[in-house]
């Protein structure tokens, strides 16, 4: 049975120091809200939402969790400077049929996607802010995943309010 992994980059963040305390801009909140609305309709029952400890990733994950009625866990190994192989090793240790959403940062989101799909961390896609890569695999090893879709806020129509 294949497992599903969604890899999401945080929404647009403002400048600031230290980097870990940068927060979403109003545009960042809007693009993340759009993606959270879209994720509600993705058949992600029981999804496990994990976020980087950085403020902007946590804010992004909180938007998604509110839309899906889930909790957010913090995963310390998905900050911008972490190694994609360490995340791959962590994924291998997780034995679950539940889908997983990782909310993180560039360059990690691109490198992790490249590692899992292409087998090389230097071959990952560029992720616009709030973009989501949806992967499927039998095992989370290098080059063993298939990308099901790649969705950006521009691909999702605005919700009528």
N, C-alpha and C positions, 0 to 999 in steps of 0.2 A: 504494500500500500504506500503510495507516495505521500509525502508530507508537503505542506505549503509554507513558504516563508515570504513575508513582505518586508522589504527594506525601504525605509522612508528617510528622506533628508528633512531636517527641520525647516520651518518656514523662514522667510527673510528676517534677519536679525540686524539690529542697529550696531554701530560701532561701540567699542567700549573696552575697558580693561579692568580687571583681568578677563581674559577670553571666556572663561567658564561662567561668568556672570552676565554676559551679553543676553539681551532679551529680544523677543519678537517685536517688529515694528507693527504699525496698524495694517500695513499691506501683508506682513507675515501672518498676522492673525486671520485676515480675510482669506488668504490662499489656503491656510491650514483648515479653516472652517469649511471651505469648499471641498477639500479632499476628505474631511471627516464625514460630510454629508454623503459623498460618493461611496465611501467605505461601508456605510450602513447597508448598502444594497449588494454587497459582494459575497454573501453567504459565508461569513466568517464566524460562525457560531463557536463560542468558547475560546476565541482568540486570546493568546497571551501577549500582552503589550509590554515591551521592555524599552526603556529610554536611557540614553546617556545621562550621566549626572549633571551635565551642563544645563543651565537655565533654559536656553532656547529649545533644546530637545525635549526637556521636561514639559514646557508649555505646549509644544506641538503634541506630545503624547497625551497630555491632559485633554486637549480638544477632541482627539480621536476617542479616548476612553469615555468621555461624556457622551459622544454620539453613539457609541456601541454598548454603553452600560457596563463597562469593565473597569478594572483597576489597572494602575500603572506600577510596574516594578522598575527599579533602577538596576542597570547592568553596567558596572564600572569599566568593562573592557571594550566599550564602544564609543570612546571619545575620538576626536579628530586624529590624534597621534597614535592610536592603537593599531596593532598589526592585524590584517585580515586573517592571517593563518590562526591567530589566537581565537578569533571569533569562530572560524571554521571548526577548530578543535572543540570549542564550547558546544557548538551545534551538534557535533557527533555524539557528545555525552548526553544530549537531551533525547530521551526516548518518549516521544509523545505523538499522538495522531492529531493533536490540536494545532491549528495554524499559529504561527508566531509572527509578530510585527516588531521589527527593530527600528527604533527612531534614533538616528545618529547624524553624522556630519560628513561632508567631503573633507578629505579624500577617501575616508574609510568606506562610505557607502558604495562608491564606484569601484574601489579596489576589491571589496568583498564580493560584489556582484560579478566582477571579472574573474575572480578566483573560482567561484562556485560554478559559473557557466562556461567560461573559456579555459579554466585551468591555470590562468595567469592573472595576477593582481594588477599588472600593468595594462590590461586589455579591457578594463571596465568602462561603462558609459559615464558621461558627464551627467550629473544630476542637477537639474534646476531646483530651486528651493521648493519644498513640499512635494517633490516627485516621489512616486512609489514604483518600485520594481517588484513584480510578483513572480516568484520562482516556485518550481516544483521539483522534487527529487525523491528517490528511494533512499539515498544516503547523502549526507552533506559533506561530500569529499570534493576536492578540486576537480573541476570539469564535469561533474556528474549531474548538475542541475539544468533544467530547461527554463528559459524565461517565458512565462505565459503572457505577460503584458508589461508595458512600461507606460505609466500615466502621469501626466503633469497637470497642474491646476488649469492650464490653458486647454487641456483636452476635455475638461469636465464643464458642462454648462452650468451657469449660475442658477441657484435655486430661486424660484419665484417666491418672494416674500410679501 
